[in-house]
Amino acid sequence: MNQENIQENRSKRFLKAIGLYAIGNLGSKLITFLMVPLYTYYVNASDYGLYDICLTLILFAIPFMTLQLRDGAFRFLVDADDEKRRSIVITFAYRVMFVTSIIAILIGGCVEIFASVQYMWLAILLLIVMSFYEVVVQITRGLGNTVSFVGAGILSSLCIGVFSVIFVVWLKMGIEGIFIANILARAVALIYIELKDRIICKYLVSKPDYGAIRSEIVKYSLPLIPGLVFWWIIGSTDRLFIEHYLGLTANGLYAVAFRLVSVLHVLATIFYQAWQETALRQYESADRDKFFSDMFNNYLYVLSCVLIVFVFTLRLCYSWLVSEEFVVSVKYLYFMAVSVLLFALVAFMDMGYQCAKDTKQTLPAIILAAVVNVVSNFVLVRHIGLWGVVVTSVLTYLVLLIYRVYDMRRYFKLQLYAHSIIPILLLILGAIMYYLTSNTICDAVFVFVVLLLTVYFMPSEIKSMILSKIKKT
């Protein structure tokens, strides 16, 4: 098979993976997106801010609950070439999860002896089911059952929507209703996966012969835990600074804006999941550097154009997407979206560590970025309010991206193409338009112009893939 056919085949596989993950993520996240207006109308800003802090702390605890087997199990199942090895990996993951769940319950019992913490048991239960869900769906994905992975995501989100209507709207349970809806939704998704794929029945063994596999998984997974702690510091401590200096109401405003902008994060996640599978399999290919460079430049182009169109469209619709109490947060959207773009590019770079199974090398840059994040938040939030958090987020991911570009040279060499200057210039122009004008007609015209420029300057590789798909349909 010649190089042209190889390129075409892996592009087709990548597009197929993009399609599958898009169905799962867009379907599920659309429901989550629609929950934001619902929550803002039935839960006040202060209470929503409190729930957001609880969720932030739960996300912090998940890496410790799972020992980061979410990534470890997936990585080793991708390489597993026989049923015995798969059984060992999955059995180890499940046993760890059961042990850590018991530990979480015991810690909760000890805390209750000395103090009464509001919503503690609901938070612990949500932590447990979210941890199991994160590990199990990655096991499903590692086994190649992408349809089950996608189905679980959609089912979970559908259940969140249905249960939220029942407990938040109908029964008016407020924060408790949000907790219960999320707990039951993950539980239903876990039951669905087991009924469909029979993972426990097929792969769990009572006396596994771990051999060297267990130590290999631990060696891969454990370095990811401190890394994720620092990722949590980068992505979540802003809520704690907001709550401390500005109050729960400000945190609620920020949380709503962040939830809406996170639609871009969903798009980045779709690409990342497809890219993760592709990169792991193409890392040893002869034209790796060119292939990775093509992907990076095209990704920058597409994501930048989507960002501009999405943010301006969101501003046009913002007044009816959220209640009047939250409309003021519209001014933060553009630079929040830019920080998501920078994060997505950093995630692209991180694939080098996974491909080489060199996860310990992720730590220096993340530690540096976490220090930048905490110091910037401490200095800026007190003086410029929520803008301090937004500026800090952009600065943090920019520092991390610069470091990653330099560090990735040990794994692969990326080249920035000339046409990539177009999306960068569009991002700068978009920022100028967003903050100097607030006219609906100007916004609509600018979005139309960006769409025209997007088509005109579109890289030839993307045009070829699109035209190929159109011809087949």
N, C-alpha and C positions, 0 to 999 in steps of 0.2 A: 504494500500500500504506500503510495507516494505521500509527500509531506502535505500537499494540498488536501488530499482526502482525509488525512489524519486531522488536520485543522478543522475541516468541515464536520467530521464526526464528533469531535469533542465539543464543538460549538453547538451542535444539535443536542448533545447530551446535557450541556449546560443550560440551554434554553428549555429543555424538557424539565429539568430540575427547577428552574426558575418558575415555570408554569405551575408545577405541583405545589411548591412552597408559597406561591402567590395565592393560590386557591385557599390554602390553609390559613395563611396570615391575614390576607385581606378580608376573607370571610369572617374570621374570628375577631380581628381588631376593629372591623366596622361596627360590630355589636358593642365592643368596649368603648369605641368612640361615641356611640349613641348614648351610652350610660352617663357620659359627662353632663349633657344637658339635664338628664333625668335627676341626677344627684344634686345638681345646682339648684333645681327647683324644689326639691323635697328635703334637702339637708343644707343648713346655713353654712356660711363660709368658715366660721370658727370650728364647727363640728367636722366639716370636711377636711379642714386643716389637721385636726387631731387624728382622723383616720389615716391621712396621708403620712403622718409621722409614725403611726403604728406600722403601716405597710413598709415604710423605709427601714425600720428596725428589723422587721421580719426578713426583708431582703438581705440585710446585713448578716443575719443568723444562718441563712440557707447554706452558704459554703461550709460552715462548721457542721451543720446537720448532715450534709451529704458527703463530707470530705472531698468535695469537688469531683465525685464520681459521675456527675452529670457529663463532664467532658472526658474523664478517664474511661468510662465504660464505652462511650461512643467511639473514641479513638482506637481502643483495642478490639472492639467488635468489627470495625472496618477492616482490620488486618487479620481477623480470625478466619482461618481457612478450614475449620472442621467443627463439628457439633460439640465435641468434648471441650475445646477451648472456649467456645461460646458459653457453655454451661458453667464453666469455672468463673468466667468474668461476671456473668449475671448473678450467680449464687453469691459471690463475694459482695456485689453491689447491694443486693437485697438484705443480706445479713448485717452489713454496716448500717443500713437504713433502719432496721428494726432496733438495733442496739442504741443508736443515737436518738430515736424516738422515745424510747424508755427513759433515757437520760434527760431529755427535755421535760418529760412529765415529772420526773423526780425533782428537777430543779424548780419547776413551777410549784410543786408541793412545799418545798423548803421556803420559797419566797412567801407563800401564803401564810406560813406560820408566823412570820415577823411583820408582814405588811399586807395591806389590801390594795392591789393594783387593778385599776379599772380596765375591764376587757381582757385581762391577762389570759384566762383560759381559752377565750375565743381566739386570741392571738397565737397561743401555743398550738391549738388545733389547726389553725390556718397554716402555721409554719410547717407542721408535720405533713399535711396533705399536699401543700405546695412543694415540699422537698421530695416526697415520693413521686409526685407528678413530673417534676423536672427530670428526675433520674430515669423514670420508666419510659417517658416519651423519647428520651435520647437512646435508651436501649432499643426501643422499637425502631428508631431511625437507623441505629447501627446495624440492626439485623436486615436492613434493606426494606422494611415495611413502611415505605414513605406514605402510602395511602392511609394506613392506620395513624401515623403521626399527624397527618393533615386532618383526618377525621376527628381525632381526639381534641385538637385545637379548636375546631369549629364547634363541636359538641359542648366543650367546656364554656365557650363564650355564649352560645345559645342558652345554656343553663344559667349562666350569670345574668343574662337579660331577663329570663323568665322568673328566676328566683328573686331578682331585684324588684321586679314589678310586684311580686307577691309580698315580700317582706318590707320593702321600703315604701312603695306607693300604697298598696292595699292595707297592710297591717301597720304602717307608719312606725316602724321600729328603728328608724334612723341609722346610726352607725352599726348597731347590732345587726340590723337587717343586711347591711353591706357585707359584714363579716360572714353571716350565715349563708348568704347567696354565693360567696366565693368558695367557702368550704364545701358546700354541697356540689357545686359545679365541678370542682376538681375530683371529688369522690366519684361522681357519675362517669367522668372521663376515664378514671383508672379502671372502673368496672368494665367499661366499653373495651378498653385495650385488652384486658384479660379474657373477656368473652370472645374477642375476635382473634387474638394471636396466641392465647394459651401460654403465655410466657412462664408463669409459675409452674404449670403442669408439665411443660416440655423441657424446661431448662434448669429448674432448681433441683439440686441433688443434696442428699443428707450428709454424705461424707466426701466432699470434694478433695481431689488431689491437686492442690494449688501449684505445687512446684515453684518455679521462678516467676510465674505469671503475677501472683499477688504482689510480690515486691516490685515488679515492673510497673504495675498499675499505681501502686503507692508512690513510687519514685516520680511518675509522671503527674499524678494528681495533687499530691501534697504541696508542691511549690506553687500551685495555682491558688491555694487558699489565701496566703498573705497577699498575693497579687489581687485577688478579688476583694479582700478587705480594703486595700488601697483604692481599688476601683469604686467600692462603696463610698469611701471618703470623698472621692472625686465627684461622684454622681449624686450623693444623697445628703452629705452634711450641710449642704446649702439650706435644706429645710430646717435644720437645727439652728443655724445662724439666724434665719428669718424669724423663727418662733421666738428665739431669745431676744433679738433686738427690735423686731417689728410686730410680733404677735401672731396669733393663730389666724386672724382674718387675712393678713398679708400672705400667710402661707397658703391659705385657701385660694387666693387670687393667683398665686404663682403655680399652684398645683393644677388648676384648671387650664391655664395657658400651656403648661408643660404637657398635659394629657392630650390636648389638641395638636400641638406640634409633634407629638410622638407618632403621629401618622407617618411622618418622614422616617422615624426610627423603624417603623414596621417595614417600609420599603427597603431600608438598609439591611434589616434582618433577613428579608427574603433573599437579597443578593448574597449576604454572608453565608446563609445555610447552603445555597447552591454552590457558592464559591468554595466553601469548606470541603465539600465532597470532591469537587473538581481539582482543587489545588493539591489535596492529599494524593490523588491518583496521578497528577501530572508533574509532581515535584522532581521526579527523576528523568523527565523527558529531555531530549537533546536541545530543544528550542525553548526551554523553560523561561529564560529571561525575556525573550521577545513576547512569549505568550502572556506572562505575568504583566509586562509593560502594556501590552494591548488592552488587557482587562482593566488595568488601573486607569489609564487615560480615558477609556470609554466610560468607565464608572464615574469618574469625575465630571465628565461632560453631561451625562444623563442626570445624575443626582443634582447638579447645579441648576439645570434648566427646570427640573421638577420642583426644586425648592422655591424658585422665584414664582412659578405659576401657582403653586399650592398656597404660599403665604399671602399673595395678593388676593387670591380667590377667597381664602379664609377671612381676610379682613373685610371683604365685601359682605360676607355672610355672618360676621361675628355677632352682630346685635341681636340676631334671632337664634343663634346657636346656644347662647348663654343668657342667663337672667341679667337684668340691669346692674345688679350688684357686682358682676364680674367683668363688665364690658371694659373697664379701665385697663385691664391687663393686655389689651390688644397691642399696645405700644411696645411690648417686649417680644412679640412673636418673631420678628425678622432675625434678630441676633440669637434668639433661642434656636431657631432653625439652622443658622450657620454653625452653631456649636454641635448640632446633630450631624451635619455634613462632615465636620472635622473628626468627630467620633467615628463615623463610618469609614473614613480613610485610614484612621488608626487601626480599626478592626481588620481592614484589608491587610495591613502590614503585619499584624500579629500572627497571620497564618504561617509565616516563616518559622516561628517557634514551634508550632504544632507539627508542621511537616517534618522538622528535624528532631522532634520529641525533646526539645531543649527548653522546657518550660521555665527552668530556673532563671534563664536570661531575661525573662519578662520583668523581673523585679526592679532593677535600677531605675528604669524610666518611669515606672508607675509610682515608685517612692518619690522621685523628683516631682512628678506631676501632682501628687497628693500634697506635698509640702507647698507648692505654688498655690494650689486650690485653697488650703486652709488659711494660709497667710493672707491671700488676696481677699477671701471672704471676711476675715477678721478686720482687715483694714477698710474695705470698701462698703460693706453692708451698713455699718454704723453711719457712714457719711452720705451715701447716695442711695440708700434703701435697696429696693429690689433690683435696680440697675446694677448694683454691686455684684449680685449673684450672677446676673446675665453676663456681665463683662468678665467675671472670674471664670465662668464656664468656657467662654471663647478662648481666653488666654491659656487656660489649663490644657485644652485639647490641642491648641496650636503648638505649645511647648512639647507636648507628647508626640505630635506628628513629626516635628522637626527631628526629635531624637530617634523616632522609629525609622525615618527615611535614612538616617545615617547608619543605624544599627543593622538594618535589614541587608546591608551589603554583604554580610557574612553568609547569607542564605541565598539571596538572589539580587540581581542588579536591575533596578527600574530606570527607565528612561522617560522623561517628561517630553511629550511631543509638542510640536509647534501649535497644533490646533487647540491644545488645552488652555491657551491664553484666552480663548473666546469665553468659556464659562467663567473664568476668573474675572474678566472685565464685566460680564453680565451681572455677577454677584455684587461688584462694587456699584454699578449703575443702579441695580435693584435697591441697594441700601439708601442711595441718594433719593430715589423716587419715593421710597416708603416713608422716609422721615421728613421730606420737604413738601410732599403733597398728601392730601387726604380726600381728594375728589374722586367720586365713584367712576366718573367717565374716564378720568386720567388713568385710574387703576385698570379699568377694562381695556383701554387702548394699549397700555404698556404690556399687559398679559398677552394680547394679540400679537404685538410686535415681537415679543420674546418667543412666541410659538413659531412665527415666521423665520426668525433668525435661527431657531433650533433646527428647523428642517433644512434651511439653506446651508448651514455650516456643519451639519451632521457628519461625523466620521464615516468613511466609506464602509468600514466593517459593519457598523450598525445598520446602514442603509441596505447592505447586501443581505443581512439576516432578516430584516423586515420584509424586503421584496421577496425573499425566498418563501417566507411564511405566507405572504399574500398570494403568491402564485399557486401554492398548494391548496389554499382554500378556494 
